[in-house]
Amino acid sequence: MTSVQHMKWWGWGLDGVSFHHEDKPALRPFVLEAVGLDLDVPAEPMISFDDLAVPDSRIGDELLGALTAAVGEAHTTTDGMERVVHTYGKSLRDLLRVRAGDLPRVPDVVVYPADEGEVRQVVDLAVEADAVIIPFGGGSNISGSLEPPADEARPVISLDLGRLDRLLEVDEGSGLARIQAGTLGPDVERQLGDRGWTLGHFPDSFTHSTIGGWAATRSSGMQSDKYGDIADIVRGVRVVRPGKMLVVRPVPSASTGPSVREMVLGSEGRLGVITEVTVQVHRIPEHRVVLGYLFPSWKSGLSAMREISISEATPSITRVSDAHETGFSFATRKKTEGFSISGTASKGLMAVLEKRGWDLDQACLSFVGFEGSKGHVSDQKAIVRKIIRSHGGIVLGKGPGELYDQKKFDTPYIRDYLLDRGAAADVSETAAPWSRLQQVYDDVTAAANSAYDELGVKGWIMCHLSHSYHSGACLYFTFAFPHGGDVALKQYQTVKNAIQQSFIDAGGTLSHHHAVGTEHSAWLEQDISPAGVELVSGLIGAADPRANFNPGKILP
């Protein structure tokens, strides 16, 4: 059987890796106050996989035999666990359904091609048999981009790219690297790092997502301020289409009609199977530091981030959390770790801030990252420090930034931990112009709280700004509430719908970097206009007239 590892079928990460609160003394009272949930109450026992009613595979012997001949018996499977792992992504909606045994349609077979040639064989066999092909990378998607349509009657093939996991070439003169699409984030950085390079792309899902998945969903990373979103990073791409290859050459720029590269980016497997990307890479910087800052208010933090974005500073990270997220961040720290609002080591500082008129309940934590030569970093820090001080902020130093760096990929584990104990938590993110950000923030917060009131639950919503641009920024919201068991999915949809609609109404986009999938498609027409949907529909319909490639995604 294949050596490709997958996340656990019921949650985030590998088996044996989990979050716990016992060494974080502030977290239990925080969660109790925020959503009325006692973390000392034992978790509900997890349903056994053996108790799931996994539908039988519908793959016919002829197609199964042909697929096996193409990729090998060890890399073709109809095993129930494998098929369930490849059914959903990792959104809260996905986890609620899989934990409830809600499996209306699962892939009939999972195949693991070894290279582009085998991907081409699988695609051609599938299209000839009028089967469905769903490309699969790390399985981290949270927008419904992986699940087969519930009413799909044709055979469904999950095409797992996990064996296409190599850095193929680095053009050192141009700073371009060819990387196979199934390469996971840590493997991308390890293989590039061995040659002295970095991609600089670090999404929250980094440890369990692939470079092909990043391209297929238009991903952003925590250091996009410097390195760009994946749409800026990907210069060339190879896509398997029925009987042919789509090849976009990695030129620095081109005036060759509508951009085919842009059509592929964010296409979620609907135009074919991405097998390789050519990306711009950078030499590993001589010096890197992430500093923590504290602002007296969310408004002052937003203003500072905007000024940084149009200044001569070029930080790799610009992030500021609202007061709710700041409180949560401090509550998740171990007793021995660094700075906290109420920690003994910081009482003197807090006294000074109170004398300055700060309301510490409104304080907002910020992180700014710097990379380059020591001289460059020093100059950048000075520019940013001056801006932050002009907006009433203070420098906290390296300690908080080092903790942020250590824990930046941990959030999904906390989400699962809360779900185990009866709280539904998930994220929604948007982007909007600077002039609209405060209104978006206010409207989304109000919409979520109204939804909680409608449901009669004690809910929580928090936010951070990240991914700053010249004209605006991304706002990343996290929401949580104690769910009602059998009605949890309906409750979640009420809150999620309220947040997504308020994005559109306030002038934001339906998603900044989590793709469309099925979860966001209802808002696509409001976001890009009916004529825009018509164009996208025409493109997908012409490229895939029988809907063999990941049907049901993107279009409402």
ZALUMDREN-265417 format. One record per residue (C-alpha): x negated, y negated, z negated; residue in three letters. Coordinates in steps of 0.1 Angstrom, whole numbers, padded with zeros to 4 digits, always signed. Layout:
BEGIN
XYZALA ...
This chain:
BEGIN
+0000+0000+0000MET -0011-0036+0006THR -0033-0053-0019SER -0014-0087-0016VAL -0002-0098-0050GLN +0031-0115-0057HIS +0047-0134-0085MET +0071-0115-0108LYS +0105-0109-0093TRP +0124-0127-0121TRP +0102-0159-0126GLY +0071-0179-0119TRP +0035-0165-0119GLY +0020-0131-0124LEU +0031-0106-0150ASP +0014-0113-0183GLY +0011-0151-0178VAL +0036-0171-0198SER +0043-0202-0219PHE +0048-0202-0257HIS +0056-0230-0281HIS +0042-0217-0314GLU +0009-0237-0312ASP +0027-0269-0301LYS +0043-0281-0334PRO +0061-0311-0318ALA +0079-0292-0290LEU +0106-0274-0310ARG +0120-0305-0327PRO +0117-0324-0294PHE +0137-0298-0274VAL +0162-0296-0303LEU +0168-0333-0302GLU +0168-0336-0264ALA +0192-0308-0254VAL +0202-0292-0287GLY +0183-0259-0280LEU +0164-0242-0309ASP +0132-0226-0295LEU +0130-0203-0325ASP +0160-0184-0314VAL +0148-0152-0296PRO +0150-0151-0259ALA +0177-0132-0242GLU +0164-0098-0231PRO +0154-0097-0194MET +0175-0075-0172ILE +0156-0044-0162SER +0148-0041-0125PHE +0162-0006-0125ASP +0196-0021-0134ASP +0197-0043-0103LEU +0220-0030-0075ALA +0196-0035-0046VAL +0214-0031-0012PRO +0200-0003+0009ASP +0178-0012+0038SER +0196-0016+0071ARG +0165-0012+0093ILE +0169+0014+0120GLY +0144+0042+0125ASP +0133+0030+0159GLU +0125-0006+0148LEU +0109+0006+0116LEU +0088+0030+0135GLY +0077+0003+0159ALA +0068-0021+0131LEU +0049+0006+0113THR +0029+0014+0145ALA +0021-0024+0148ALA +0008-0031+0113VAL +0002+0004+0098GLY +0021+0025+0073GLU +0003+0010+0043ALA +0015-0024+0054HIS +0052-0017+0061THR +0076-0011+0033THR +0113-0008+0025THR +0106-0005-0013ASP +0134-0021-0034GLY +0110-0042-0056MET +0091-0055-0025GLU +0124-0065-0008ARG +0138-0083-0038VAL +0105-0102-0043VAL +0108-0114-0007HIS +0145-0124-0010THR +0144-0157-0029TYR +0120-0185-0037GLY +0116-0199-0073LYS +0142-0226-0077SER +0164-0225-0107LEU +0192-0215-0084ARG +0171-0186-0071ASP +0162-0174-0106LEU +0197-0176-0119LEU +0209-0155-0090ARG +0182-0128-0091VAL +0184-0124-0128ARG +0222-0119-0125ALA +0216-0093-0098GLY +0232-0115-0072ASP +0217-0100-0040LEU +0242-0103-0012PRO +0215-0099+0014ARG +0178-0089+0010VAL +0152-0083+0037PRO +0154-0048+0051ASP +0117-0044+0056VAL +0085-0062+0045VAL +0056-0062+0069VAL +0020-0074+0062TYR +0002-0080+0095PRO -0036-0082+0094ALA -0042-0109+0120ASP -0025-0131+0146GLU -0024-0102+0171GLY -0003-0081+0148GLU +0019-0111+0140VAL +0025-0114+0178ARG +0035-0077+0180GLN +0059-0080+0151VAL +0075-0111+0165VAL +0079-0096+0200ASP +0094-0064+0185LEU +0118-0083+0163ALA +0130-0106+0191VAL +0135-0077+0215GLU +0156-0059+0188ALA +0175-0092+0181ASP +0163-0090+0145ALA +0157-0119+0120VAL +0121-0129+0111ILE +0115-0148+0079ILE +0079-0159+0073PRO +0067-0155+0037PHE +0036-0171+0021GLY +0034-0173-0017GLY +0071-0173-0024GLY +0070-0205-0043SER +0096-0225-0023ASN +0124-0242-0044ILE +0147-0253-0016SER +0162-0221-0004GLY +0139-0218+0026SER +0133-0180+0022LEU +0167-0163+0016GLU +0185-0144+0044PRO +0220-0157+0052PRO +0244-0137+0031ALA +0265-0127+0062ASP +0235-0117+0084GLU +0244-0084+0101ALA +0211-0080+0120ARG +0180-0064+0106PRO +0160-0088+0085VAL +0122-0087+0085ILE +0102-0105+0059SER +0069-0113+0076LEU +0044-0116+0047ASP +0012-0135+0058LEU -0007-0126+0027GLY -0034-0107+0046ARG -0042-0137+0067LEU -0062-0152+0039ASP -0096-0164+0054ARG -0114-0196+0062LEU -0124-0189+0098LEU -0147-0218+0106GLU -0159-0253+0095VAL -0168-0278+0121ASP -0193-0297+0099GLU -0198-0325+0124GLY -0161-0333+0125SER -0150-0323+0090GLY -0124-0298+0104LEU -0117-0264+0091ALA -0097-0235+0106ARG -0078-0216+0080ILE -0054-0186+0083GLN -0019-0195+0072ALA -0016-0170+0044GLY -0044-0183+0024THR -0034-0193-0012LEU -0044-0226-0026GLY -0072-0213-0050PRO -0086-0193-0021ASP -0086-0223+0002VAL -0106-0243-0023GLU -0130-0214-0033ARG -0139-0206+0003GLN -0143-0243+0013LEU -0162-0250-0020GLY -0187-0223-0012ASP -0197-0244+0018ARG -0196-0277-0001GLY -0161-0289+0011TRP -0127-0295-0003THR -0092-0299+0012LEU -0081-0321-0017GLY -0045-0308-0015HIS -0031-0298-0049PHE +0007-0294-0050PRO +0023-0282-0083ASP +0026-0248-0067SER -0011-0247-0058PHE -0019-0214-0075THR +0009-0195-0058HIS +0015-0212-0024SER -0003-0210+0010THR -0016-0234+0034ILE +0008-0222+0061GLY +0037-0228+0036GLY +0024-0263+0029TRP +0025-0270+0067ALA +0059-0254+0071ALA +0075-0275+0043THR +0056-0308+0047ARG +0040-0305+0013SER +0023-0332-0008SER -0004-0328-0034GLY -0014-0345-0066MET -0043-0363-0049GLN -0023-0374-0018SER -0032-0410-0025ASP -0067-0403-0012LYS -0064-0372+0009TYR -0029-0377+0024GLY +0001-0355+0025ASP -0002-0322+0044ILE +0012-0340+0075ALA -0019-0362+0074ASP -0043-0333+0067ILE -0032-0308+0094VAL -0047-0317+0127ARG -0041-0286+0147GLY -0019-0255+0145VAL -0013-0221+0160ARG +0023-0208+0161VAL +0035-0174+0174VAL +0065-0177+0196ARG +0082-0149+0216PRO +0057-0137+0241GLY +0035-0167+0238LYS +0013-0189+0216MET +0020-0225+0208LEU -0014-0242+0203VAL -0018-0278+0191VAL -0055-0287+0195ARG -0071-0306+0166PRO -0078-0339+0182VAL -0081-0370+0160PRO -0051-0387+0178SER -0031-0384+0209ALA -0005-0402+0231SER +0011-0371+0247THR +0048-0377+0243GLY +0068-0366+0212PRO +0044-0350+0188SER +0046-0312+0189VAL +0024-0311+0158ARG +0051-0331+0140GLU +0078-0308+0152MET +0060-0278+0137VAL +0053-0296+0104LEU +0084-0291+0082GLY +0100-0266+0106SER +0103-0239+0078GLU +0097-0210+0102GLY +0125-0220+0126ARG +0103-0226+0156LEU +0080-0196+0151GLY +0054-0182+0127VAL +0024-0204+0118ILE -0007-0182+0118THR -0035-0208+0116GLU -0040-0244+0108VAL -0069-0267+0114THR -0073-0293+0087VAL -0095-0322+0079GLN -0118-0315+0050VAL -0141-0336+0028HIS -0174-0331+0011ARG -0169-0324-0026ILE -0173-0357-0043PRO -0203-0364-0065GLU -0182-0377-0094HIS -0146-0372-0104ARG -0127-0385-0134VAL -0090-0388-0144VAL -0083-0415-0170LEU -0053-0420-0191GLY -0035-0453-0196TYR -0005-0464-0216LEU +0021-0490-0206PHE +0046-0508-0228PRO +0075-0500-0204SER +0085-0481-0173TRP +0089-0514-0154LYS +0054-0526-0162SER +0040-0492-0151GLY +0059-0494-0118LEU +0046-0529-0112SER +0010-0518-0119ALA +0012-0488-0095MET +0025-0511-0067ARG -0003-0536-0072GLU -0029-0508-0072ILE -0014-0495-0039SER -0021-0528-0021ILE -0053-0536-0038SER -0089-0527-0028GLU -0088-0497-0051ALA -0086-0463-0035THR -0078-0439-0063PRO -0071-0402-0057SER -0042-0401-0082ILE -0017-0427-0093THR +0009-0414-0117ARG +0031-0430-0144VAL +0057-0412-0165SER +0088-0428-0179ASP +0094-0429-0216ALA +0113-0396-0216HIS +0086-0377-0198GLU +0059-0393-0219THR +0076-0380-0250GLY +0078-0346-0235PHE +0042-0346-0225SER +0031-0354-0260PHE +0054-0328-0274ALA +0038-0300-0253THR +0003-0306-0267ARG -0014-0283-0291LYS -0020-0297-0326LYS -0057-0301-0319THR -0054-0318-0286GLU -0062-0354-0279GLY -0040-0384-0281PHE -0004-0384-0292SER +0020-0413-0301ILE +0023-0401-0337SER -0011-0383-0341GLY -0032-0393-0371THR -0061-0402-0348ALA -0040-0428-0330SER -0022-0444-0359LYS -0045-0473-0359GLY -0040-0479-0322LEU -0002-0476-0327MET -0003-0502-0355ALA -0021-0526-0332VAL +0004-0520-0304LEU +0033-0526-0327GLU +0018-0559-0337LYS +0017-0568-0300ARG +0054-0562-0299GLY +0054-0527-0283TRP +0085-0505-0287ASP +0066-0472-0289LEU +0097-0453-0279ASP +0094-0470-0245GLN +0057-0464-0240ALA +0048-0448-0207CYS +0018-0426-0201LEU -0002-0429-0168SER -0030-0411-0151PHE -0052-0425-0124VAL -0079-0404-0107GLY -0112-0416-0092PHE -0136-0398-0069GLU -0168-0406-0051GLY -0203-0417-0060SER -0208-0429-0096LYS -0211-0465-0084GLY -0180-0463-0063HIS -0160-0447-0092VAL -0173-0474-0115SER -0161-0502-0092ASP -0127-0485-0087GLN -0122-0481-0124LYS -0129-0518-0129ALA -0104-0529-0103ILE -0077-0506-0117VAL -0085-0516-0153ARG -0080-0552-0145LYS -0046-0546-0128ILE -0034-0524-0156ILE -0043-0549-0183ARG -0026-0576-0163SER +0006-0556-0167HIS +0002-0551-0204GLY -0013-0516-0202GLY -0042-0502-0222ILE -0069-0476-0214VAL -0067-0444-0233LEU -0099-0429-0218GLY -0109-0394-0205LYS -0092-0372-0231GLY -0056-0374-0218PRO -0068-0372-0182GLY -0088-0340-0189GLU -0057-0324-0205LEU -0036-0334-0175TYR -0062-0317-0152ASP -0061-0286-0173GLN -0023-0283-0175LYS -0012-0297-0141LYS +0000-0264-0128PHE +0018-0252-0160ASP +0053-0269-0156THR +0070-0239-0139PRO +0061-0217-0168TYR +0078-0241-0192ILE +0109-0240-0169ARG +0111-0202-0172ASP +0105-0203-0209TYR +0135-0226-0214LEU +0156-0205-0190LEU +0149-0174-0211ASP +0163-0193-0241ARG +0194-0207-0225GLY +0184-0240-0209ALA +0186-0247-0172ALA +0158-0270-0160ALA +0147-0279-0125ASP +0133-0308-0104VAL +0144-0331-0076SER +0122-0357-0059GLU +0126-0385-0035THR +0107-0414-0019ALA +0118-0450-0015ALA +0103-0484-0008PRO +0088-0503-0037TRP +0117-0528-0036SER +0142-0499-0042ARG +0123-0478-0067LEU +0138-0492-0099GLN +0173-0491-0085GLN +0168-0454-0074VAL +0155-0446-0109TYR +0184-0463-0126ASP +0210-0448-0104ASP +0197-0413-0106VAL +0194-0414-0143THR +0230-0427-0146ALA +0242-0400-0122ALA +0226-0372-0141ALA +0240-0384-0174ASN +0274-0388-0159SER +0272-0352-0147ALA +0262-0340-0182TYR +0292-0359-0196ASP +0315-0342-0170GLU +0302-0308-0180LEU +0303-0316-0217GLY +0267-0307-0223VAL +0237-0325-0239LYS +0213-0331-0210GLY +0180-0346-0204TRP +0164-0363-0174ILE +0129-0376-0171MET +0108-0389-0142CYS +0073-0398-0130HIS +0060-0418-0101LEU +0034-0401-0079SER +0021-0402-0044HIS +0019-0440-0039SER +0019-0455-0004TYR +0016-0490+0009HIS +0053-0494+0012SER +0066-0472-0016GLY +0062-0441-0037ALA +0076-0408-0047CYS +0098-0405-0078LEU +0098-0370-0093TYR +0127-0361-0116PHE +0130-0332-0140THR +0163-0324-0156PHE +0175-0299-0182ALA +0205-0289-0202PHE +0218-0259-0222PRO +0236-0238-0197HIS +0269-0219-0201GLY +0258-0184-0192GLY +0282-0172-0164ASP +0289-0207-0153VAL +0252-0218-0153ALA +0250-0219-0115LEU +0281-0240-0111LYS +0268-0264-0138GLN +0234-0266-0122TYR +0250-0275-0088GLN +0271-0303-0104THR +0239-0319-0118VAL +0218-0313-0087LYS +0245-0327-0064ASN +0248-0358-0084ALA +0211-0364-0083ILE +0207-0357-0046GLN +0236-0379-0037GLN +0223-0408-0057SER +0190-0405-0039PHE +0208-0412-0006ILE +0231-0439-0020ASP +0202-0458-0036ALA +0181-0458-0004GLY +0158-0428-0010GLY +0152-0397+0010THR +0168-0363+0002LEU +0133-0349-0005SER +0097-0362-0005HIS +0079-0328-0004HIS +0101-0299-0012HIS +0116-0294+0022ALA +0152-0290+0033VAL +0159-0253+0032GLY +0195-0246+0023THR +0196-0266-0010GLU +0192-0300+0006HIS +0207-0295+0040SER +0241-0310+0030ALA +0225-0345+0028TRP +0205-0343+0060LEU +0230-0362+0082GLU +0232-0390+0056GLN +0194-0392+0056ASP +0185-0390+0093ILE +0219-0400+0108SER +0242-0378+0129PRO +0222-0385+0160ALA +0191-0373+0142GLY +0207-0340+0132VAL +0218-0337+0168GLU +0182-0340+0180LEU +0169-0315+0154VAL +0197-0291+0163SER +0189-0294+0200GLY +0152-0287+0193LEU +0159-0256+0172ILE +0186-0243+0195GLY +0165-0246+0226ALA +0134-0230+0209ALA +0154-0202+0193ASP +0187-0197+0211PRO +0195-0164+0194ARG +0185-0177+0159ALA +0159-0150+0153ASN +0136-0173+0133PHE +0147-0180+0097ASN +0183-0189+0105PRO +0204-0211+0083GLY +0176-0234+0071LYS +0173-0272+0076ILE +0206-0278+0095LEU +0237-0282+0075PRO 
